[in-house]
Amino acid sequence: MATSEPKSVESEEEQPDTQVAANADEYMKHPLQNKWALWYFKNDKSKTWTENLRLISRFDTVEDFWALYNHIQQPSKLGYGCDYCLFKDGIKPMWEDVGNKLGGRWLMTLSKQQRHNDLDRFWMETLLCLVGETFDEASEDVCGAVVNVRPKGDKIAVWTSNCQNRDAIMTIGQLYKERLNIPSKAMCYQSHDDTSSKSGSTTKNMYSV
Ligand code: MGP
């Protein structure tokens, strides 16, 4: 036979609203403004560039972002030829995607020593700039970001949607530079059109900060 009194329904109903709200907050994840997709590129020479690009996961909450971030290797631990790409869901991390076609990238090339000193920190700051929509209204123009791990020097880039949107591009470049606390002229902006059709290392710099 049950010995304890059944809980009064009335006492539950009398819970103050603030208590209910606090409890709900404990269980609710915190939504991001956009949904994001993380991609991984592994350079397997027997496959095409597109075949080497794999979607890892999508997320749209702060909690799921950190769960993914904490689960995967830092860029400095990846092999040469590997990339991570974080893009708004619906935009593939390639020049050909309609979201990138007219765009370009703020490109930062790191020295070999910076792999140990700066690479992982810069990449984490870049991710936070994106998911936190750091660039004010210009965040609309952001498509994603890429980190390339390369023997000649690693690269980090923020891709934007239209290389003619000078104001948005300069706002993004300026705020990004301040956030990473890097010296002037350490980043330049190149259109994907130029990058994809370049011969040698002659890509034109459209803007710099
Ligand atoms: P990369 O990986 O961006 O730079 O491009 P990496 O390896 O430092 O080489 P570098 O040329 O900048 O010195 C390497 C190659 O990958 C390109 O030359 C293309 O063949 C291919 N590639 C890179 N991207 C970003 C794309 C893309 O968006 N679409 C296609 N089709 N190929 C790409």
Residues whose N, C-alpha, C, O or C-beta is under 5 A from the ligand:
A	BS01	MGP	W49 P93 M94 W95 E96 R150
